[in-house]
């Protein structure tokens, strides 16, 4: 199937060609006919499957005819990074149409956004909070709105945006086309969909199937050895761009600093950064100036860097849904990638929840030659050298869509090399066998309102030779 089968306007087709799209992805093939026909649509597909074009292209096709200078399409996104990503994609696809798109989100001043709104735009991509600010001040009207899109709806619910979404609905016409796209469908999102969509067409693409483009591995380790293990993994793994997830803003910043001190080109992306610095970090990660980006879950929404070869969970996510979103940063658009998760004994319940959601046991690995028995550093009087903070075990909140397995080829087309490790053979219940000398995973062996503006895997064979890691900064960098 090709894009020509959709009979798109030549100006829209020109944008597809200029963007380098060859053929539609499964979500585009299944969703676009219904969207082009004016139907309400629920699109369920994992991150990185092409959802933006699935609604963006039909919106451009629709808005080519009709008045200009009025807000006729509104796309709601949970984070400013995702809003910018959507805006950029639609601007590129619609370059020949002369349709205008603006972004509205917090962290930047209102005057510049007001100026763009007054200049006239047909498409607004916004975060809920800042959009409500503009609506409350009368800076824009939605009375001419034809299409409403809720993107990454499950994440908006997780971030507490549901009350804001309900407030926004008061400003939009009752007669409209509504599109809801999500990686997962929690009960509250399903309830909202039933309330705001009319006789929707539901499209599901690999929603409950593991993606075959991503290989998963758990690395059991005691908390105070996470950073040394991360450095050892990077040194022995052949990577392109690497995205590391940390639970808190403070930890993301600290891990990025530790990576830079070790000689890696790294940056952090977290809520304490100004919008300009966040955009600089993203731009540097996209163009390769930073090979490693350490991010929190919220800040990472909207990262669309196709060359990410590895996602490393320095901290395991709090829900299986969050795991879905994290690993979706690699293996995008049918490319392949690897997802490594460092797991401590406290993580075993979440590991089990993720495995249940994926309906498969994740491979446990240990890194050959790594000292898993190293003692935690002493705590100085000033609180420095403090080991990784322990925490109480978390109870899984809900199960999401399933996930992948696959290998990322190296640049020469051969399979990529995993770090040198000794895989643990899983028991019949999905747990890994334990070495008598080391068992950081615990006795069972299964380690696992409104925000600020802002089954089993076959074990890989152990490799004797260390593989090259990410490039490090030269002295002149």
Buried (B, 14 or more C-beta within 10 A) or exposed (E): EEBEEBEBBEBBBBBBEEEEBEEBBBBBBBBBBBBBEEBBBBBBBBBBBBBBBBBBBBBBBBBBEEEEEBBBBBBBBBBBBBBBBBBBBBBBBBBBBEBBBBBBBBBBEBEEBBEBBEEEBBBBBBBBBBBBBBBEEEBBEBEEBBBBBBBBBBBBBBBEBBEBBEBBBEBBEEEBBBBBBBBBBBEEBBEBBEEBBEEBBBBBBBBBBBBBBBBBBBBBBBBBBBBBBBBBBBBBBBBBBBBBBBBEBEBBBBBBEBBBEBBBBBBBBBBBBEBEBBBBBBEBBBEEEBBBBBBBBBBBBBBBBEBBBBBBBBBBBBBBBBBBBBBBBBBBEBBBBBBBBBBBBBBBBBBBBBBBBBEBBBBBBBBBEBEBEEEEEEEEEEEEEEBBEEEEEBEBBEBBBBBBBBBBEBEEEEEBBBBBBEBBEBBEEBBBEBEEEBBBBBEBBBBBEBBEBBEEBEBBEBBEEBBEBBEBEEEEE
